[in-house]
Amino acid sequence: MSVEHVDTLIIGCGQAGLATSEHLNRRGVPHLILERNRIAESWRTARWDSLVANGPVWHDRFPSMGFDEMDPDAFAPRDRVVEYFVALAGQINAPVRCGVEATSLEKAADGFRVQTSDGEIIARNVVAATGAFQKPVFPAIVPTDAPVTQIHSHRYRNPQQLPEGAVLVIGAGSSGAQIAEELMEAGRKVYLSVGPHDRPPRRYRGKDFVWWLGALGIWDTTTPAPGTEHVTIAVSGAHGGRTVDFRKFAARGMTLLGRAEGYADGRITFASDLKNNIEMGDANYLSLLDRADAYVAENGLDLPEEPDARNFDPDPACVVNPILNLDLSEEGITTIIWATGYVQDFGWMKLDAFDEKGRPVHQRGVSEIPGLYFIGLPWLSRRASSFIWGVWHDADYVAEHIAGRLAKVA
């Protein structure tokens, strides 16, 4: 089988791969995108049916293309996001080859040798655009042979797919909170394990949370505070966008629990940290309100005050007297959904490009290995990096670096 040669190979055709392709096209850099499945596959098959984007469409888009038929303050449903990226690929003439998987990557004399499911490719540059959601995390708490169905949130689709009975959702970030609420609205008895989290307001003083992150310079934060790189964020665009409020969940019948800690003889134990986790989420919420109020005053903005935004409902009984031990059978729990995030998986790269924890070593996506790049990772250059519009700007920098490198060897 003949070996194919390309200047730049992009691996992955989600938002990161398409952003890189757009910027390479603008600079006239020849390239090829490999996608093992379909364009925006994660949005198609690793998201639940009712998912909507967590940011309004005026924000969660590329500058080069909008959601023209939608209200700017609306939140795009999952299938509309897929349509958006497919249309974008056509608009920018992205040279994508679907159904081809990159199985290994190693150095070669003239760049990199990439083994794929469709043959070998030699590339002068390689951009890993496989995203931040690569390998689902299953904490080693409940054994796989326990008498309960266990799935990760990336396999959850809708309440109908689950066996009858109560559901325990472990993890209360964007995914866990939205899935738990959907199950409760479908008539299920729901238990939600709430760990440490940030809980921003959806809107405040007439502006969306993402607007405030921009106005306050938070999107441009380049380094996370100690211990906050992987903090869970409880925010939702569901139901037209509203603030996640765990107390209101409990008032509607959901049972809140602390962090899951252990399992034995059909019982799960939970930490006594629920009240503290709720209060820390409140502190994060109030902190953003304080900064927003200060910004309004400093800049003389005419934005309506919202004193009621600082009022919280009383703590529900499950917070005042937390459950520390739960018998799955007695409570009728037949399903556990692990909304516990992902880890990066670059095991297919046979390169010395990673630290002791397996994370890429790079500067704004530029690896220490000449010609190797990463895009779409959390905190690649700043807080916004793993979000749709943030990855577009990171890709601009990476594409400029690639163009400069190719110009030197031309």
Contacts in CASP RR format, 6 or more apart in sequence:
PFRMAT RR
TARGET T0000
AUTHOR 0000-0000-0000
METHOD contacts of the structure
MODEL  1
MSVEHVDTLIIGCGQAGLATSEHLNRRGVPHLILERNRIAESWRTARWDS
LVANGPVWHDRFPSMGFDEMDPDAFAPRDRVVEYFVALAGQINAPVRCGV
EATSLEKAADGFRVQTSDGEIIARNVVAATGAFQKPVFPAIVPTDAPVTQ
IHSHRYRNPQQLPEGAVLVIGAGSSGAQIAEELMEAGRKVYLSVGPHDRP
PRRYRGKDFVWWLGALGIWDTTTPAPGTEHVTIAVSGAHGGRTVDFRKFA
ARGMTLLGRAEGYADGRITFASDLKNNIEMGDANYLSLLDRADAYVAENG
LDLPEEPDARNFDPDPACVVNPILNLDLSEEGITTIIWATGYVQDFGWMK
LDAFDEKGRPVHQRGVSEIPGLYFIGLPWLSRRASSFIWGVWHDADYVAE
HIAGRLAKVA
1 119 0 8 1.000
1 120 0 8 1.000
3 119 0 8 1.000
3 120 0 8 1.000
3 121 0 8 1.000
3 122 0 8 1.000
4 119 0 8 1.000
4 120 0 8 1.000
4 121 0 8 1.000
4 122 0 8 1.000
5 121 0 8 1.000
5 122 0 8 1.000
5 123 0 8 1.000
6 30 0 8 1.000
6 31 0 8 1.000
6 32 0 8 1.000
6 121 0 8 1.000
6 122 0 8 1.000
6 123 0 8 1.000
6 124 0 8 1.000
7 29 0 8 1.000
7 30 0 8 1.000
7 31 0 8 1.000
7 123 0 8 1.000
7 124 0 8 1.000
7 125 0 8 1.000
7 406 0 8 1.000
8 24 0 8 1.000
8 29 0 8 1.000
8 30 0 8 1.000
8 31 0 8 1.000
8 32 0 8 1.000
8 123 0 8 1.000
8 124 0 8 1.000
8 125 0 8 1.000
8 126 0 8 1.000
8 127 0 8 1.000
8 402 0 8 1.000
8 406 0 8 1.000
9 31 0 8 1.000
9 32 0 8 1.000
9 33 0 8 1.000
9 34 0 8 1.000
9 112 0 8 1.000
9 114 0 8 1.000
9 121 0 8 1.000
9 123 0 8 1.000
9 125 0 8 1.000
9 126 0 8 1.000
9 127 0 8 1.000
10 17 0 8 1.000
10 20 0 8 1.000
10 21 0 8 1.000
10 24 0 8 1.000
10 31 0 8 1.000
10 32 0 8 1.000
10 33 0 8 1.000
10 34 0 8 1.000
10 126 0 8 1.000
10 127 0 8 1.000
10 129 0 8 1.000
11 33 0 8 1.000
11 34 0 8 1.000
11 102 0 8 1.000
11 105 0 8 1.000
11 114 0 8 1.000
11 126 0 8 1.000
11 127 0 8 1.000
11 128 0 8 1.000
11 129 0 8 1.000
11 130 0 8 1.000
12 33 0 8 1.000
12 34 0 8 1.000
12 35 0 8 1.000
12 36 0 8 1.000
12 129 0 8 1.000
12 130 0 8 1.000
12 131 0 8 1.000
13 33 0 8 1.000
13 34 0 8 1.000
13 35 0 8 1.000
13 39 0 8 1.000
13 40 0 8 1.000
13 41 0 8 1.000
13 89 0 8 1.000
13 94 0 8 1.000
13 96 0 8 1.000
13 98 0 8 1.000
13 129 0 8 1.000
14 35 0 8 1.000
14 39 0 8 1.000
14 40 0 8 1.000
14 41 0 8 1.000
14 42 0 8 1.000
14 43 0 8 1.000
14 85 0 8 1.000
14 129 0 8 1.000
14 131 0 8 1.000
15 40 0 8 1.000
15 85 0 8 1.000
15 376 0 8 1.000
15 388 0 8 1.000
15 391 0 8 1.000
15 392 0 8 1.000
16 129 0 8 1.000
16 130 0 8 1.000
16 131 0 8 1.000
16 375 0 8 1.000
16 376 0 8 1.000
16 391 0 8 1.000
16 395 0 8 1.000
17 33 0 8 1.000
17 127 0 8 1.000
17 129 0 8 1.000
17 375 0 8 1.000
17 395 0 8 1.000
18 33 0 8 1.000
18 39 0 8 1.000
18 62 0 8 1.000
18 85 0 8 1.000
18 88 0 8 1.000
18 89 0 8 1.000
18 92 0 8 1.000
18 94 0 8 1.000
19 62 0 8 1.000
19 375 0 8 1.000
19 391 0 8 1.000
19 392 0 8 1.000
19 394 0 8 1.000
19 395 0 8 1.000
19 396 0 8 1.000
20 127 0 8 1.000
20 129 0 8 1.000
20 375 0 8 1.000
20 395 0 8 1.000
20 398 0 8 1.000
20 399 0 8 1.000
21 31 0 8 1.000
21 33 0 8 1.000
21 89 0 8 1.000
21 92 0 8 1.000
21 94 0 8 1.000
21 95 0 8 1.000
21 96 0 8 1.000
22 62 0 8 1.000
22 64 0 8 1.000
22 88 0 8 1.000
22 92 0 8 1.000
22 94 0 8 1.000
22 392 0 8 1.000
22 395 0 8 1.000
23 395 0 8 1.000
23 396 0 8 1.000
23 398 0 8 1.000
23 399 0 8 1.000
23 400 0 8 1.000
24 31 0 8 1.000
24 399 0 8 1.000
24 402 0 8 1.000
24 403 0 8 1.000
25 92 0 8 1.000
25 93 0 8 1.000
25 94 0 8 1.000
26 399 0 8 1.000
27 399 0 8 1.000
27 400 0 8 1.000
27 402 0 8 1.000
27 403 0 8 1.000
28 403 0 8 1.000
29 399 0 8 1.000
29 402 0 8 1.000
29 403 0 8 1.000
29 406 0 8 1.000
31 95 0 8 1.000
32 95 0 8 1.000
32 97 0 8 1.000
32 121 0 8 1.000
32 123 0 8 1.000
33 94 0 8 1.000
33 95 0 8 1.000
33 96 0 8 1.000
33 97 0 8 1.000
34 96 0 8 1.000
34 97 0 8 1.000
34 100 0 8 1.000
34 101 0 8 1.000
34 102 0 8 1.000
34 114 0 8 1.000
34 116 0 8 1.000
34 121 0 8 1.000
35 41 0 8 1.000
35 96 0 8 1.000
35 97 0 8 1.000
35 98 0 8 1.000
35 99 0 8 1.000
35 100 0 8 1.000
36 99 0 8 1.000
36 100 0 8 1.000
36 101 0 8 1.000
36 102 0 8 1.000
36 117 0 8 1.000
37 44 0 8 1.000
37 45 0 8 1.000
37 98 0 8 1.000
37 99 0 8 1.000
38 44 0 8 1.000
38 98 0 8 1.000
38 99 0 8 1.000
39 82 0 8 1.000
39 85 0 8 1.000
39 86 0 8 1.000
39 89 0 8 1.000
39 96 0 8 1.000
39 98 0 8 1.000
40 81 0 8 1.000
40 82 0 8 1.000
40 85 0 8 1.000
40 86 0 8 1.000
42 131 0 8 1.000
42 133 0 8 1.000
43 78 0 8 1.000
43 81 0 8 1.000
43 82 0 8 1.000
43 85 0 8 1.000
44 78 0 8 1.000
44 82 0 8 1.000
46 133 0 8 1.000
46 154 0 8 1.000
47 78 0 8 1.000
47 154 0 8 1.000
48 78 0 8 1.000
48 153 0 8 1.000
48 156 0 8 1.000
48 157 0 8 1.000
48 158 0 8 1.000
48 178 0 8 1.000
48 179 0 8 1.000
48 182 0 8 1.000
49 78 0 8 1.000
49 157 0 8 1.000
49 158 0 8 1.000
50 77 0 8 1.000
50 78 0 8 1.000
50 158 0 8 1.000
50 178 0 8 1.000
50 182 0 8 1.000
50 238 0 8 1.000
51 77 0 8 1.000
51 78 0 8 1.000
51 178 0 8 1.000
52 75 0 8 1.000
52 76 0 8 1.000
52 77 0 8 1.000
52 78 0 8 1.000
52 237 0 8 1.000
52 238 0 8 1.000
52 240 0 8 1.000
53 60 0 8 1.000
53 75 0 8 1.000
53 76 0 8 1.000
53 77 0 8 1.000
53 81 0 8 1.000
53 237 0 8 1.000
53 388 0 8 1.000
54 60 0 8 1.000
54 75 0 8 1.000
54 174 0 8 1.000
54 235 0 8 1.000
54 236 0 8 1.000
54 237 0 8 1.000
55 75 0 8 1.000
55 208 0 8 1.000
55 210 0 8 1.000
55 237 0 8 1.000
56 72 0 8 1.000
56 73 0 8 1.000
56 74 0 8 1.000
56 75 0 8 1.000
56 208 0 8 1.000
56 210 0 8 1.000
57 66 0 8 1.000
57 67 0 8 1.000
57 70 0 8 1.000
57 71 0 8 1.000
57 72 0 8 1.000
57 73 0 8 1.000
57 74 0 8 1.000
57 75 0 8 1.000
57 76 0 8 1.000
58 72 0 8 1.000
58 73 0 8 1.000
59 208 0 8 1.000
59 210 0 8 1.000
59 211 0 8 1.000
59 389 0 8 1.000
60 76 0 8 1.000
60 210 0 8 1.000
60 387 0 8 1.000
60 388 0 8 1.000
60 389 0 8 1.000
61 67 0 8 1.000
61 84 0 8 1.000
61 388 0 8 1.000
61 389 0 8 1.000
62 88 0 8 1.000
62 388 0 8 1.000
62 389 0 8 1.000
62 392 0 8 1.000
63 389 0 8 1.000
63 392 0 8 1.000
64 88 0 8 1.000
64 91 0 8 1.000
64 92 0 8 1.000
64 392 0 8 1.000
65 84 0 8 1.000
65 87 0 8 1.000
65 88 0 8 1.000
65 91 0 8 1.000
66 84 0 8 1.000
67 74 0 8 1.000
67 76 0 8 1.000
67 80 0 8 1.000
67 84 0 8 1.000
70 76 0 8 1.000
70 80 0 8 1.000
73 208 0 8 1.000
74 240 0 8 1.000
75 237 0 8 1.000
75 238 0 8 1.000
75 240 0 8 1.000
75 241 0 8 1.000
76 84 0 8 1.000
88 94 0 8 1.000
89 96 0 8 1.000
97 118 0 8 1.000
99 117 0 8 1.000
99 118 0 8 1.000
100 116 0 8 1.000
100 117 0 8 1.000
100 118 0 8 1.000
101 116 0 8 1.000
101 117 0 8 1.000
102 114 0 8 1.000
102 115 0 8 1.000
102 116 0 8 1.000
102 348 0 8 1.000
103 115 0 8 1.000
103 116 0 8 1.000
103 117 0 8 1.000
103 348 0 8 1.000
104 114 0 8 1.000
104 115 0 8 1.000
104 348 0 8 1.000
104 349 0 8 1.000
104 350 0 8 1.000
105 112 0 8 1.000
105 113 0 8 1.000
105 114 0 8 1.000
105 115 0 8 1.000
105 126 0 8 1.000
105 348 0 8 1.000
105 349 0 8 1.000
105 350 0 8 1.000
105 351 0 8 1.000
106 112 0 8 1.000
106 113 0 8 1.000
106 349 0 8 1.000
106 350 0 8 1.000
106 351 0 8 1.000
107 113 0 8 1.000
107 351 0 8 1.000
107 369 0 8 1.000
108 122 0 8 1.000
110 122 0 8 1.000
110 124 0 8 1.000
111 122 0 8 1.000
111 123 0 8 1.000
111 124 0 8 1.000
111 125 0 8 1.000
111 371 0 8 1.000
112 122 0 8 1.000
112 123 0 8 1.000
112 124 0 8 1.000
112 125 0 8 1.000
112 126 0 8 1.000
112 371 0 8 1.000
112 372 0 8 1.000
113 120 0 8 1.000
113 121 0 8 1.000
113 122 0 8 1.000
114 120 0 8 1.000
114 121 0 8 1.000
114 122 0 8 1.000
114 123 0 8 1.000
114 126 0 8 1.000
124 371 0 8 1.000
124 406 0 8 1.000
124 409 0 8 1.000
125 371 0 8 1.000
125 372 0 8 1.000
125 373 0 8 1.000
125 402 0 8 1.000
125 405 0 8 1.000
125 406 0 8 1.000
126 371 0 8 1.000
126 372 0 8 1.000
126 373 0 8 1.000
127 373 0 8 1.000
127 374 0 8 1.000
127 375 0 8 1.000
127 398 0 8 1.000
127 402 0 8 1.000
128 346 0 8 1.000
128 349 0 8 1.000
128 360 0 8 1.000
128 372 0 8 1.000
128 373 0 8 1.000
128 374 0 8 1.000
128 375 0 8 1.000
129 375 0 8 1.000
129 376 0 8 1.000
130 346 0 8 1.000
131 375 0 8 1.000
131 376 0 8 1.000
131 377 0 8 1.000
131 386 0 8 1.000
132 342 0 8 1.000
132 344 0 8 1.000
132 376 0 8 1.000
132 377 0 8 1.000
132 378 0 8 1.000
132 386 0 8 1.000
133 154 0 8 1.000
133 341 0 8 1.000
133 342 0 8 1.000
134 342 0 8 1.000
134 343 0 8 1.000
134 344 0 8 1.000
134 345 0 8 1.000
135 342 0 8 1.000
135 343 0 8 1.000
135 344 0 8 1.000
135 345 0 8 1.000
136 152 0 8 1.000
136 153 0 8 1.000
136 154 0 8 1.000
136 338 0 8 1.000
136 340 0 8 1.000
136 341 0 8 1.000
136 342 0 8 1.000
137 152 0 8 1.000
137 338 0 8 1.000
137 340 0 8 1.000
137 341 0 8 1.000
137 342 0 8 1.000
137 343 0 8 1.000
138 150 0 8 1.000
138 152 0 8 1.000
138 338 0 8 1.000
138 340 0 8 1.000
139 170 0 8 1.000
139 260 0 8 1.000
139 338 0 8 1.000
139 340 0 8 1.000
141 260 0 8 1.000
141 261 0 8 1.000
141 262 0 8 1.000
141 263 0 8 1.000
141 268 0 8 1.000
142 148 0 8 1.000
142 150 0 8 1.000
142 262 0 8 1.000
142 263 0 8 1.000
142 268 0 8 1.000
142 336 0 8 1.000
143 263 0 8 1.000
144 150 0 8 1.000
146 263 0 8 1.000
146 266 0 8 1.000
146 328 0 8 1.000
147 266 0 8 1.000
147 328 0 8 1.000
147 329 0 8 1.000
148 328 0 8 1.000
148 333 0 8 1.000
148 334 0 8 1.000
148 335 0 8 1.000
148 336 0 8 1.000
149 162 0 8 1.000
149 163 0 8 1.000
149 334 0 8 1.000
149 335 0 8 1.000
149 336 0 8 1.000
150 335 0 8 1.000
150 336 0 8 1.000
150 338 0 8 1.000
151 335 0 8 1.000
151 336 0 8 1.000
151 337 0 8 1.000
151 338 0 8 1.000
152 337 0 8 1.000
152 338 0 8 1.000
152 339 0 8 1.000
152 340 0 8 1.000
152 341 0 8 1.000
153 175 0 8 1.000
153 176 0 8 1.000
153 179 0 8 1.000
153 337 0 8 1.000
153 338 0 8 1.000
153 339 0 8 1.000
153 340 0 8 1.000
153 341 0 8 1.000
154 342 0 8 1.000
156 179 0 8 1.000
156 337 0 8 1.000
158 182 0 8 1.000
159 182 0 8 1.000
159 183 0 8 1.000
159 186 0 8 1.000
159 187 0 8 1.000
159 188 0 8 1.000
162 183 0 8 1.000
162 188 0 8 1.000
162 334 0 8 1.000
162 335 0 8 1.000
163 334 0 8 1.000
163 335 0 8 1.000
164 334 0 8 1.000
165 188 0 8 1.000
165 189 0 8 1.000
165 332 0 8 1.000
165 333 0 8 1.000
165 334 0 8 1.000
165 335 0 8 1.000
166 188 0 8 1.000
166 189 0 8 1.000
166 190 0 8 1.000
166 191 0 8 1.000
166 331 0 8 1.000
166 332 0 8 1.000
166 333 0 8 1.000
166 334 0 8 1.000
166 335 0 8 1.000
167 180 0 8 1.000
167 183 0 8 1.000
167 188 0 8 1.000
167 189 0 8 1.000
167 190 0 8 1.000
167 191 0 8 1.000
167 333 0 8 1.000
167 334 0 8 1.000
167 335 0 8 1.000
167 336 0 8 1.000
167 337 0 8 1.000
168 190 0 8 1.000
168 191 0 8 1.000
168 192 0 8 1.000
168 193 0 8 1.000
168 268 0 8 1.000
168 326 0 8 1.000
168 328 0 8 1.000
168 333 0 8 1.000
168 335 0 8 1.000
168 336 0 8 1.000
168 337 0 8 1.000
169 176 0 8 1.000
169 179 0 8 1.000
169 180 0 8 1.000
169 183 0 8 1.000
169 190 0 8 1.000
169 191 0 8 1.000
169 192 0 8 1.000
169 193 0 8 1.000
169 336 0 8 1.000
169 337 0 8 1.000
169 339 0 8 1.000
170 193 0 8 1.000
170 260 0 8 1.000
170 336 0 8 1.000
170 337 0 8 1.000
170 338 0 8 1.000
170 339 0 8 1.000
170 340 0 8 1.000
171 192 0 8 1.000
171 193 0 8 1.000
171 194 0 8 1.000
171 195 0 8 1.000
171 232 0 8 1.000
171 338 0 8 1.000
171 339 0 8 1.000
171 340 0 8 1.000
172 180 0 8 1.000
172 192 0 8 1.000
172 193 0 8 1.000
172 194 0 8 1.000
172 195 0 8 1.000
172 197 0 8 1.000
172 232 0 8 1.000
172 234 0 8 1.000
172 246 0 8 1.000
172 339 0 8 1.000
173 197 0 8 1.000
173 232 0 8 1.000
173 233 0 8 1.000
173 234 0 8 1.000
173 244 0 8 1.000
173 339 0 8 1.000
174 233 0 8 1.000
174 234 0 8 1.000
174 235 0 8 1.000
174 236 0 8 1.000
175 339 0 8 1.000
175 341 0 8 1.000
176 192 0 8 1.000
176 337 0 8 1.000
176 339 0 8 1.000
177 192 0 8 1.000
177 234 0 8 1.000
177 236 0 8 1.000
177 244 0 8 1.000
177 246 0 8 1.000
177 249 0 8 1.000
178 236 0 8 1.000
178 238 0 8 1.000
179 337 0 8 1.000
179 339 0 8 1.000
180 190 0 8 1.000
180 192 0 8 1.000
180 249 0 8 1.000
180 254 0 8 1.000
181 236 0 8 1.000
181 238 0 8 1.000
181 249 0 8 1.000
181 254 0 8 1.000
182 238 0 8 1.000
183 190 0 8 1.000
184 190 0 8 1.000
184 249 0 8 1.000
184 252 0 8 1.000
184 253 0 8 1.000
184 254 0 8 1.000
189 255 0 8 1.000
189 331 0 8 1.000
189 332 0 8 1.000
190 253 0 8 1.000
190 254 0 8 1.000
190 255 0 8 1.000
191 254 0 8 1.000
191 255 0 8 1.000
191 256 0 8 1.000
191 257 0 8 1.000
191 326 0 8 1.000
191 331 0 8 1.000
191 333 0 8 1.000
192 246 0 8 1.000
192 249 0 8 1.000
192 254 0 8 1.000
192 255 0 8 1.000
192 256 0 8 1.000
192 257 0 8 1.000
193 257 0 8 1.000
193 258 0 8 1.000
193 259 0 8 1.000
193 260 0 8 1.000
193 270 0 8 1.000
194 246 0 8 1.000
194 256 0 8 1.000
194 257 0 8 1.000
194 258 0 8 1.000
194 259 0 8 1.000
194 274 0 8 1.000
194 277 0 8 1.000
194 278 0 8 1.000
195 232 0 8 1.000
195 258 0 8 1.000
195 259 0 8 1.000
195 273 0 8 1.000
195 274 0 8 1.000
195 277 0 8 1.000
196 231 0 8 1.000
196 232 0 8 1.000
196 273 0 8 1.000
196 277 0 8 1.000
196 280 0 8 1.000
197 231 0 8 1.000
197 232 0 8 1.000
197 233 0 8 1.000
197 234 0 8 1.000
197 277 0 8 1.000
197 280 0 8 1.000
197 281 0 8 1.000
197 284 0 8 1.000
198 231 0 8 1.000
198 232 0 8 1.000
198 233 0 8 1.000
198 234 0 8 1.000
198 281 0 8 1.000
198 284 0 8 1.000
199 233 0 8 1.000
199 234 0 8 1.000
199 235 0 8 1.000
199 243 0 8 1.000
199 244 0 8 1.000
199 246 0 8 1.000
199 281 0 8 1.000
199 282 0 8 1.000
199 284 0 8 1.000
199 285 0 8 1.000
200 209 0 8 1.000
200 233 0 8 1.000
200 235 0 8 1.000
200 243 0 8 1.000
200 284 0 8 1.000
200 285 0 8 1.000
200 288 0 8 1.000
201 209 0 8 1.000
201 243 0 8 1.000
201 285 0 8 1.000
201 288 0 8 1.000
201 289 0 8 1.000
201 309 0 8 1.000
202 208 0 8 1.000
202 209 0 8 1.000
202 235 0 8 1.000
202 236 0 8 1.000
202 237 0 8 1.000
202 241 0 8 1.000
202 242 0 8 1.000
202 243 0 8 1.000
202 244 0 8 1.000
203 209 0 8 1.000
203 241 0 8 1.000
203 243 0 8 1.000
204 212 0 8 1.000
204 288 0 8 1.000
204 289 0 8 1.000
204 292 0 8 1.000
204 306 0 8 1.000
204 309 0 8 1.000
205 292 0 8 1.000
205 293 0 8 1.000
205 296 0 8 1.000
205 303 0 8 1.000
205 304 0 8 1.000
205 305 0 8 1.000
205 306 0 8 1.000
206 303 0 8 1.000
206 304 0 8 1.000
206 306 0 8 1.000
207 215 0 8 1.000
207 292 0 8 1.000
207 303 0 8 1.000
209 235 0 8 1.000
209 288 0 8 1.000
212 218 0 8 1.000
212 288 0 8 1.000
212 291 0 8 1.000
212 292 0 8 1.000
212 295 0 8 1.000
213 219 0 8 1.000
213 383 0 8 1.000
214 220 0 8 1.000
215 292 0 8 1.000
215 295 0 8 1.000
216 288 0 8 1.000
216 291 0 8 1.000
216 292 0 8 1.000
216 295 0 8 1.000
218 383 0 8 1.000
219 382 0 8 1.000
219 383 0 8 1.000
219 384 0 8 1.000
219 390 0 8 1.000
220 382 0 8 1.000
220 383 0 8 1.000
220 384 0 8 1.000
221 382 0 8 1.000
221 383 0 8 1.000
222 381 0 8 1.000
222 382 0 8 1.000
223 379 0 8 1.000
224 231 0 8 1.000
224 379 0 8 1.000
224 383 0 8 1.000
229 378 0 8 1.000
229 379 0 8 1.000
230 378 0 8 1.000
234 244 0 8 1.000
234 246 0 8 1.000
234 281 0 8 1.000
235 244 0 8 1.000
236 242 0 8 1.000
236 244 0 8 1.000
243 285 0 8 1.000
245 313 0 8 1.000
246 256 0 8 1.000
246 278 0 8 1.000
247 278 0 8 1.000
247 312 0 8 1.000
247 313 0 8 1.000
247 314 0 8 1.000
247 315 0 8 1.000
247 316 0 8 1.000
247 319 0 8 1.000
248 313 0 8 1.000
249 256 0 8 1.000
250 256 0 8 1.000
250 316 0 8 1.000
250 317 0 8 1.000
250 318 0 8 1.000
250 319 0 8 1.000
251 313 0 8 1.000
251 316 0 8 1.000
255 318 0 8 1.000
255 323 0 8 1.000
256 274 0 8 1.000
256 278 0 8 1.000
256 316 0 8 1.000
256 318 0 8 1.000
256 319 0 8 1.000
256 322 0 8 1.000
257 270 0 8 1.000
257 274 0 8 1.000
257 318 0 8 1.000
257 322 0 8 1.000
257 323 0 8 1.000
257 326 0 8 1.000
258 270 0 8 1.000
258 271 0 8 1.000
258 272 0 8 1.000
258 273 0 8 1.000
258 274 0 8 1.000
258 277 0 8 1.000
258 322 0 8 1.000
259 270 0 8 1.000
259 271 0 8 1.000
259 273 0 8 1.000
259 277 0 8 1.000
260 268 0 8 1.000
260 269 0 8 1.000
260 270 0 8 1.000
261 268 0 8 1.000
261 269 0 8 1.000
261 270 0 8 1.000
261 271 0 8 1.000
262 268 0 8 1.000
262 269 0 8 1.000
263 269 0 8 1.000
266 327 0 8 1.000
266 328 0 8 1.000
266 329 0 8 1.000
267 325 0 8 1.000
267 326 0 8 1.000
267 327 0 8 1.000
267 328 0 8 1.000
268 325 0 8 1.000
268 326 0 8 1.000
268 328 0 8 1.000
269 324 0 8 1.000
269 325 0 8 1.000
269 326 0 8 1.000
270 322 0 8 1.000
270 323 0 8 1.000
270 324 0 8 1.000
270 325 0 8 1.000
270 326 0 8 1.000
271 324 0 8 1.000
272 322 0 8 1.000
272 324 0 8 1.000
274 318 0 8 1.000
274 319 0 8 1.000
274 322 0 8 1.000
275 315 0 8 1.000
275 319 0 8 1.000
275 320 0 8 1.000
275 322 0 8 1.000
278 315 0 8 1.000
278 319 0 8 1.000
282 312 0 8 1.000
286 310 0 8 1.000
289 309 0 8 1.000
289 310 0 8 1.000
295 301 0 8 1.000
296 303 0 8 1.000
326 333 0 8 1.000
344 358 0 8 1.000
344 359 0 8 1.000
344 360 0 8 1.000
344 377 0 8 1.000
346 353 0 8 1.000
346 354 0 8 1.000
346 358 0 8 1.000
346 360 0 8 1.000
351 369 0 8 1.000
351 372 0 8 1.000
352 369 0 8 1.000
353 360 0 8 1.000
353 361 0 8 1.000
353 367 0 8 1.000
353 368 0 8 1.000
353 369 0 8 1.000
353 372 0 8 1.000
354 360 0 8 1.000
354 361 0 8 1.000
355 361 0 8 1.000
360 367 0 8 1.000
360 374 0 8 1.000
360 377 0 8 1.000
361 367 0 8 1.000
361 368 0 8 1.000
362 368 0 8 1.000
362 373 0 8 1.000
362 374 0 8 1.000
362 380 0 8 1.000
364 380 0 8 1.000
364 381 0 8 1.000
364 394 0 8 1.000
364 397 0 8 1.000
364 398 0 8 1.000
365 373 0 8 1.000
365 374 0 8 1.000
365 375 0 8 1.000
365 377 0 8 1.000
365 380 0 8 1.000
365 381 0 8 1.000
365 394 0 8 1.000
365 397 0 8 1.000
365 398 0 8 1.000
366 373 0 8 1.000
366 398 0 8 1.000
366 401 0 8 1.000
367 373 0 8 1.000
367 374 0 8 1.000
370 405 0 8 1.000
371 402 0 8 1.000
371 405 0 8 1.000
373 398 0 8 1.000
373 401 0 8 1.000
373 402 0 8 1.000
374 380 0 8 1.000
375 391 0 8 1.000
375 394 0 8 1.000
375 395 0 8 1.000
375 398 0 8 1.000
376 385 0 8 1.000
376 386 0 8 1.000
376 391 0 8 1.000
376 394 0 8 1.000
377 385 0 8 1.000
377 386 0 8 1.000
378 385 0 8 1.000
378 386 0 8 1.000
379 385 0 8 1.000
379 386 0 8 1.000
380 386 0 8 1.000
380 391 0 8 1.000
380 394 0 8 1.000
381 394 0 8 1.000
381 397 0 8 1.000
384 390 0 8 1.000
384 393 0 8 1.000
385 391 0 8 1.000
385 394 0 8 1.000
END
